Amino acid sequence: MGNSEPAKCSILLVDDHPLVRRQIRRIIEEHPELEVVEEVSNGLEFLEFLERCVPDLVIMDLSMPRLGGIEATQRAKAVHPQLKILVLTMHKSREYLEEALAAGAAGYVVKATLDLELLPAIAALRAGGTYIAHLFEPR
């Protein structure tokens, strides 16, 4: 008959704070259909990883040393336009939201609401949609 299990969603974590990565990994590991394949701490490491492997989904911080999330997203999307990038950041400003979306991110979640919004955001991106943190009112 074939394998009826759905394919796992491979996720790359890009954040310079190990505690944040650990919290994200803890949430993801509670769901067998999701799998963290790697963790990196800045945008340059992220781009190097993409040369070896392209995950199904990237969870990307904006403020990181060496290369920030906006520029890393722009560079990655130029080479891999199908790549799904979910921004997870402390920045609550609409300016950062708009920059992230313009760079090619498909979702934007604020770290303060991580426990509530991470899984719905991942589900939305996996389904081909977008996800914007609930703290932003639609225009």
C-alpha positions as CSV (number, residue, x, y, z in Angstrom):
1,M,0.0,0.0,0.0
2,G,2.6,2.8,0.5
3,N,3.3,5.1,3.3
4,S,0.3,7.0,4.5
5,E,2.2,9.3,6.8
6,P,2.5,12.8,5.6
7,A,5.9,14.1,4.8
8,K,7.7,15.9,7.6
9,C,8.2,19.6,7.3
10,S,11.9,20.4,7.6
11,I,12.6,23.6,9.5
12,L,15.7,25.7,9.8
13,L,16.0,28.0,12.8
14,V,18.0,31.2,12.3
15,D,18.4,33.2,15.6
16,D,21.4,34.4,17.5
17,H,19.9,33.6,20.9
18,P,20.3,29.9,21.9
19,L,17.5,30.2,24.5
20,V,15.1,31.4,21.8
21,R,16.1,28.6,19.5
22,R,15.6,26.1,22.3
23,Q,12.1,27.4,23.0
24,I,11.2,27.2,19.3
25,R,12.6,23.7,19.0
26,R,10.6,22.6,22.1
27,I,7.3,23.8,20.6
28,I,8.1,22.2,17.2
29,E,9.2,18.9,18.6
30,E,5.8,18.4,20.2
31,H,4.5,17.9,16.6
32,P,5.7,14.8,14.8
33,E,5.0,16.3,11.4
34,L,7.5,19.1,12.0
35,E,11.3,18.6,12.3
36,V,14.1,21.1,13.1
37,V,16.9,20.1,10.7
38,E,19.4,22.7,11.8
39,E,20.0,25.8,13.9
40,V,22.3,28.7,12.8
41,S,23.0,32.0,14.6
42,N,23.2,34.6,11.8
43,G,22.3,35.4,8.2
44,L,25.7,34.3,6.8
45,E,25.5,30.9,8.4
46,F,21.9,30.7,7.0
47,L,23.1,31.4,3.4
48,E,25.9,28.9,3.8
49,F,23.4,26.2,4.9
50,L,21.2,26.9,1.9
51,E,24.1,26.0,-0.4
52,R,24.0,22.5,1.0
53,C,20.3,22.0,1.8
54,V,17.0,23.9,1.3
55,P,14.5,23.3,4.1
56,D,10.7,23.5,3.7
57,L,10.5,26.4,6.1
58,V,12.8,28.9,7.7
59,I,12.2,30.7,11.0
60,M,14.2,33.9,10.8
61,D,15.2,36.5,13.4
62,L,15.7,40.0,12.1
63,S,18.4,41.4,14.4
64,M,21.5,39.3,14.2
65,P,25.2,39.9,14.0
66,R,27.1,39.6,10.7
67,L,24.0,39.6,8.5
68,G,20.5,40.5,9.6
69,G,17.3,38.8,8.7
70,I,16.0,41.3,6.1
71,E,19.1,41.1,3.9
72,A,19.4,37.4,4.5
73,T,15.8,36.9,3.4
74,Q,16.3,39.0,0.2
75,R,19.4,37.1,-0.8
76,A,17.8,33.7,-0.1
77,K,14.7,34.5,-2.0
78,A,16.7,35.7,-5.0
79,V,18.2,32.2,-5.3
80,H,15.3,30.1,-3.9
81,P,12.0,32.0,-4.7
82,Q,9.9,29.1,-3.4
83,L,11.5,29.2,0.1
84,K,9.0,29.9,2.9
85,I,10.4,32.3,5.5
86,L,8.6,33.1,8.7
87,V,10.1,36.1,10.6
88,L,10.1,35.7,14.3
89,T,11.3,38.9,16.0
90,M,11.0,41.2,19.0
91,H,10.2,44.2,16.7
92,K,6.6,45.2,16.8
93,S,6.8,48.1,14.4
94,R,4.9,48.2,11.1
95,E,8.1,49.4,9.4
96,Y,9.9,46.2,10.2
97,L,6.8,44.2,9.1
98,E,6.7,45.9,5.8
99,E,10.5,45.5,5.2
100,A,10.3,41.8,6.0
101,L,7.3,41.3,3.6
102,A,9.0,43.3,0.9
103,A,12.2,41.2,1.3
104,G,10.1,38.1,0.7
105,A,9.0,36.8,4.1
106,A,5.6,35.1,4.1
107,G,4.9,35.5,7.8
108,Y,5.7,37.7,10.7
109,V,5.4,36.7,14.4
110,V,6.5,38.7,17.4
111,K,8.5,36.7,20.0
112,A,6.2,38.0,22.8
113,T,3.4,35.9,21.2
114,L,5.5,32.9,20.2
115,D,3.6,30.3,22.2
116,L,0.3,31.4,20.7
117,E,1.2,32.2,17.1
118,L,4.1,30.0,16.1
119,L,2.1,26.9,15.2
120,P,-0.7,28.7,13.4
121,A,1.9,30.7,11.4
122,I,3.8,27.5,10.4
123,A,0.5,25.9,9.3
124,A,-0.4,28.9,7.2
125,L,2.9,29.0,5.4
126,R,2.9,25.2,4.8
127,A,-0.6,25.7,3.2
128,G,0.9,28.3,0.9
129,G,-0.5,31.3,2.7
130,T,0.8,34.1,4.7
131,Y,0.6,34.9,8.4
132,I,0.8,38.3,10.1
133,A,1.1,38.7,13.9
134,H,-2.3,39.5,15.5
135,L,-0.9,42.8,17.0
136,F,-1.1,44.4,13.6
137,E,-4.5,45.6,12.5
138,P,-5.4,45.1,8.8
139,R,-5.3,48.3,6.8
